Amino acid sequence: MANGILIVDKPQEWTSQDVVAKLRGVFHEKRIGHGGTLDPMATGVLPVFVGRATRAVEFFEHADKVYCARLRLGCVTDTQDSMGTVLEERPVHCTAEAVEVVLSNFVGELQQIPPMYSAIKIGGKKLYELARAGKEVERKPRQITIFSLKGKQISSEEWELLVHCSKGTYIRTLCHDIGQALGCGACMTALRRVKAGSYAVEQSFSLEHIISAAEPEGLLLPVDSLFSQFPALTLSPAQEKCVRNGASFTYGGQGRYRVYGQNGDFLALCEMRDSRLCTVKSFF
C-alpha cells in the first residue's frame, strides 16, 4: 500500500484535482489529496499526499510559497492574467527604476482583494461562476504577507518576478495591483511555483515520468519529511507503547518532535504540554 508525499511538477492546463484523479489510478489508492491549489495556467510544485500521508495535509495548509511569474505592463484583463478578456491597453512609460520602487512597496503585510475569477465561495457560489455569469460581488480584503519580491526586466513591457509569499496570495492579483500602482495596468502572463514549504521544484516529477514509472511508489517521500524542522526522538519500548495507545508520558524536553519507534518507523508528531509528551497526530 502506497504511503507518502509525491512532489508533482504540475503541467499547464491541468487543475490540481485533475492531477489527484490521475494519481488515484496510478497508485490504486482513493486516499489522495493535494497540498495547495494551482490554477490551470500555472505549472510547478504540487505536493500530493498519498495513503496514510493524507493525515498530514492539515500541517501543510499554512506553508509559504515561492513563485516565478511573468508580468506584462500596459494590459488589463478580467481574469488578471493573459487567459482572460482584454479590458484595457495603455501605453507604458515606466522606467525600470520606477518599477523597482513600486515592487518594494509590495513587500510586507498587505491587504489583498481576491479576484472574481477564483474558487472562493460567497453565498454558496464560487466567485468564478458568478464572474462567468457577468456578475461582480464585493469581496473582503485578506491579509497576506510578501516576504520578498524581486524583479528582472525582460523588455520595456515584460518583467520576471520572483515572489516569496504566504498562503492565500494571488500572484495574478499582485501583478494587477502592481500595474495599478504604476498607472499603466498589468496582467500575469505565466506562473510557475518553484517551492512550496520545504519542497522545491528540483524534487518534483512530471506526470509523464510518474505514469511511466515501473514502481511509482519509489518516487514518494516519507511523510516525516514534512516535519524535518523538528528534532527526531526515538522512544523506549515503554514510551512507544504509550504513543501507540494514545497516552502521554513525562519527558524533559520542549516544543515538537518527530517520534520514532524502536524499529525506526515514524509514529507521530508530538509536542510538550505541561512536562508531558503528547501526540499531535499519529501516522502509524
C-alpha positions as CSV (number, residue, x, y, z in Angstrom):
1,M,0.0,0.0,0.0
2,A,1.4,3.4,-1.1
3,N,2.0,6.0,1.7
4,G,4.0,9.2,1.3
5,I,4.3,12.6,-0.3
6,L,4.8,12.9,-4.1
7,I,6.1,16.2,-5.4
8,V,4.5,16.7,-8.8
9,D,5.5,19.2,-11.4
10,K,2.0,20.2,-12.4
11,P,1.6,20.6,-16.2
12,Q,-0.2,23.6,-17.7
13,E,-3.9,23.3,-18.3
14,W,-4.4,20.7,-15.6
15,T,-6.2,21.5,-12.4
16,S,-4.9,20.3,-9.1
17,Q,-7.9,18.0,-8.9
18,D,-7.1,16.6,-12.4
19,V,-3.7,15.6,-11.1
20,V,-5.2,13.9,-8.0
21,A,-7.7,12.0,-10.1
22,K,-5.0,10.7,-12.4
23,L,-2.8,9.6,-9.5
24,R,-5.6,7.7,-7.8
25,G,-5.5,5.4,-10.9
26,V,-1.7,5.2,-10.9
27,F,-1.4,4.2,-7.2
28,H,-4.8,2.4,-7.0
29,E,-5.5,4.4,-3.9
30,K,-8.5,6.6,-3.1
31,R,-6.9,8.4,-0.2
32,I,-5.0,11.1,-2.2
33,G,-5.1,14.8,-1.7
34,H,-3.0,17.8,-2.8
35,G,-1.3,20.5,-0.6
36,G,-2.4,23.7,-2.3
37,T,-4.4,24.5,-5.4
38,L,-2.6,25.7,-8.5
39,D,-4.6,27.4,-11.3
40,P,-4.7,25.5,-14.6
41,M,-2.5,28.2,-16.2
42,A,0.2,27.6,-13.6
43,T,2.9,24.9,-13.5
44,G,5.3,23.7,-10.8
45,V,5.4,22.3,-7.4
46,L,2.3,20.5,-6.3
47,P,2.8,18.2,-3.2
48,V,0.4,15.3,-3.3
49,F,-0.3,13.3,-0.2
50,V,-0.9,9.5,-0.7
51,G,-2.5,7.0,1.6
52,R,-1.9,7.5,5.3
53,A,0.1,10.6,4.4
54,T,-3.2,12.4,3.8
55,R,-3.4,12.8,7.6
56,A,-0.6,15.3,7.2
57,V,-2.3,17.7,4.7
58,E,-3.6,19.9,7.5
59,F,0.0,20.7,8.6
60,F,0.9,21.9,5.1
61,E,-2.0,24.3,4.7
62,H,-0.1,27.3,6.0
63,A,3.1,26.7,4.2
64,D,4.6,29.7,2.4
65,K,5.3,29.5,-1.4
66,V,7.8,30.8,-3.9
67,Y,6.7,31.7,-7.4
68,C,8.3,32.8,-10.6
69,A,5.8,34.9,-12.6
70,R,5.8,37.0,-15.8
71,L,4.3,40.5,-15.6
72,R,3.1,42.3,-18.7
73,L,2.7,46.1,-18.3
74,G,0.1,48.0,-20.2
75,C,-2.6,45.3,-20.3
76,V,-5.6,44.8,-18.0
77,T,-7.8,41.7,-18.3
78,D,-10.9,40.5,-16.5
79,T,-9.1,37.5,-15.0
80,Q,-5.9,39.5,-14.2
81,D,-3.9,37.1,-16.4
82,S,-3.3,36.7,-20.1
83,M,-6.0,34.0,-20.4
84,G,-8.8,36.5,-19.9
85,T,-10.5,39.1,-22.0
86,V,-8.5,42.3,-22.5
87,L,-10.4,45.2,-20.9
88,E,-7.9,47.9,-21.5
89,E,-4.5,48.6,-23.1
90,R,-2.4,51.5,-22.0
91,P,0.9,52.9,-23.1
92,V,3.9,52.1,-20.9
93,H,6.2,54.9,-19.9
94,C,7.6,53.4,-16.7
95,T,11.3,53.4,-16.1
96,A,13.0,50.4,-14.6
97,E,13.7,52.4,-11.5
98,A,10.1,53.3,-11.1
99,V,9.1,49.7,-11.3
100,E,11.7,48.7,-8.7
101,V,10.3,51.4,-6.3
102,V,6.8,50.1,-6.7
103,L,7.8,46.5,-6.2
104,S,9.5,47.4,-2.9
105,N,6.2,48.9,-1.7
106,F,4.5,45.5,-2.1
107,V,6.9,43.8,0.4
108,G,5.5,43.1,3.9
109,E,1.9,42.6,5.2
110,L,-0.7,43.6,2.7
111,Q,-4.5,43.6,2.3
112,Q,-5.4,41.9,-1.0
113,I,-8.8,41.6,-2.6
114,P,-9.3,38.2,-4.1
115,P,-10.1,38.2,-7.8
116,M,-13.5,37.4,-9.1
117,Y,-12.1,34.6,-11.1
118,S,-11.3,32.4,-8.1
119,A,-12.8,29.4,-6.3
120,I,-13.7,31.4,-3.2
121,K,-17.4,30.9,-2.3
122,I,-19.7,33.7,-1.4
123,G,-23.4,32.9,-0.7
124,G,-22.7,29.3,-1.7
125,K,-21.5,30.2,-5.2
126,K,-17.9,30.2,-6.4
127,L,-16.7,33.6,-7.5
128,Y,-15.6,32.4,-10.9
129,E,-19.2,31.0,-11.5
130,L,-20.6,34.5,-10.8
131,A,-17.9,36.1,-12.9
132,R,-18.8,33.9,-15.9
133,A,-22.4,34.9,-15.5
134,G,-21.3,38.6,-15.8
135,K,-21.8,39.3,-12.1
136,E,-19.4,41.0,-9.7
137,V,-19.8,41.0,-5.9
138,E,-18.0,42.7,-3.1
139,R,-15.1,40.8,-1.7
140,K,-13.5,41.4,1.6
141,P,-9.7,42.0,1.6
142,R,-7.5,39.3,3.0
143,Q,-4.2,39.8,4.9
144,I,-1.3,38.3,3.1
145,T,2.5,38.6,3.5
146,I,5.0,39.1,0.7
147,F,8.3,38.1,2.3
148,S,10.4,39.1,-0.7
149,L,9.7,40.4,-4.2
150,K,12.4,40.6,-6.8
151,G,12.0,41.9,-10.4
152,K,14.1,41.4,-13.5
153,Q,13.3,43.4,-16.6
154,I,12.9,41.4,-19.8
155,S,11.7,44.2,-22.1
156,S,10.1,47.6,-21.8
157,E,6.8,45.8,-21.1
158,E,7.8,42.5,-19.6
159,W,9.2,41.7,-16.2
160,E,10.0,38.5,-14.4
161,L,9.1,38.4,-10.8
162,L,10.3,36.1,-8.0
163,V,7.8,36.1,-5.2
164,H,8.1,34.6,-1.7
165,C,4.7,34.8,-0.1
166,S,2.3,33.5,2.4
167,K,-0.6,31.1,1.9
168,G,-3.6,32.7,0.2
169,T,-1.7,35.1,-2.0
170,Y,-3.0,35.5,-5.6
171,I,0.0,36.3,-7.8
172,R,-2.2,37.5,-10.7
173,T,-3.8,39.9,-8.3
174,L,-0.4,41.0,-7.2
175,C,0.5,41.7,-10.8
176,H,-2.7,43.6,-11.4
177,D,-2.2,45.7,-8.3
178,I,1.4,46.5,-9.3
179,G,0.1,47.7,-12.7
180,Q,-2.5,49.9,-11.0
181,A,0.2,51.4,-8.7
182,L,2.3,52.1,-11.8
183,G,-0.6,53.7,-13.6
184,C,-0.3,51.6,-16.8
185,G,-2.1,48.5,-15.7
186,A,-0.6,44.9,-15.8
187,C,-1.5,41.3,-16.1
188,M,0.2,38.0,-15.4
189,T,1.3,36.0,-18.5
190,A,3.0,33.0,-16.8
191,L,3.3,31.4,-13.4
192,R,5.5,28.6,-12.0
193,R,5.6,27.6,-8.4
194,V,9.2,26.7,-7.6
195,K,8.8,26.0,-3.9
196,A,6.0,25.0,-1.5
197,G,7.0,24.8,2.1
198,S,10.3,22.9,2.2
199,Y,9.7,21.2,-1.2
200,A,11.4,22.6,-4.2
201,V,10.9,22.1,-7.9
202,E,14.2,20.1,-8.1
203,Q,12.4,17.4,-6.1
204,S,9.4,17.2,-8.4
205,F,8.5,14.7,-11.1
206,S,6.5,15.3,-14.3
207,L,3.2,13.4,-14.7
208,E,4.7,11.5,-17.7
209,H,7.5,10.3,-15.5
210,I,5.2,9.2,-12.7
211,I,2.8,7.4,-15.0
212,S,5.5,5.5,-16.9
213,A,7.5,4.6,-13.7
214,A,7.7,0.8,-13.1
215,E,7.4,1.4,-9.4
216,P,5.8,4.9,-8.8
217,E,5.8,4.1,-5.0
218,G,9.6,4.6,-5.2
219,L,9.1,8.3,-6.0
220,L,7.3,9.0,-2.8
221,L,8.9,10.9,0.0
222,P,8.3,9.7,3.6
223,V,5.6,11.6,5.4
224,D,8.1,12.7,8.2
225,S,9.9,14.8,5.5
226,L,7.1,17.3,6.1
227,F,8.3,17.7,9.7
228,S,12.1,17.9,9.1
229,Q,12.3,21.2,11.0
230,F,11.5,19.3,14.3
231,P,14.1,17.2,16.2
232,A,13.8,13.4,16.0
233,L,13.1,11.3,19.1
234,T,13.4,7.5,19.2
235,L,11.2,6.1,22.0
236,S,12.0,3.4,24.5
237,P,9.7,0.4,24.4
238,A,7.6,1.7,27.3
239,Q,7.3,5.2,25.7
240,E,6.4,3.6,22.3
241,K,3.6,1.7,24.0
242,C,2.2,4.9,25.4
243,V,2.2,6.6,22.0
244,R,0.6,3.6,20.2
245,N,-2.1,3.6,22.9
246,G,-2.7,7.3,22.6
247,A,-1.3,8.1,26.0
248,S,1.2,10.8,27.0
249,F,4.2,10.4,29.2
250,T,6.6,12.6,31.2
251,Y,9.5,13.9,29.3
252,G,12.1,16.6,29.8
253,G,12.1,18.4,26.5
254,Q,10.2,21.3,24.9
255,G,8.5,22.0,21.6
256,R,7.6,19.5,19.0
257,Y,9.2,16.2,18.0
258,R,9.2,13.7,15.2
259,V,8.7,10.5,17.1
260,Y,10.0,7.1,16.0
261,G,9.6,3.5,17.3
262,Q,12.3,1.1,18.2
263,N,12.3,-0.3,14.6
264,G,12.8,3.2,13.1
265,D,9.1,3.6,11.9
266,F,7.8,7.1,12.1
267,L,5.0,7.0,14.6
268,A,3.7,10.5,15.3
269,L,4.2,14.2,15.6
270,C,4.3,15.0,19.3
271,E,4.6,18.1,21.4
272,M,5.4,19.0,25.0
273,R,2.4,20.0,27.2
274,D,2.8,20.5,30.9
275,S,6.0,18.5,31.0
276,R,4.4,15.6,29.2
277,L,5.0,14.5,25.6
278,C,1.6,14.3,23.8
279,T,0.6,13.1,20.4
280,V,-0.5,15.9,17.9
281,K,-1.1,13.4,15.1
282,S,-0.3,9.7,14.7
283,F,0.9,8.2,11.4
284,F,1.3,4.5,12.3
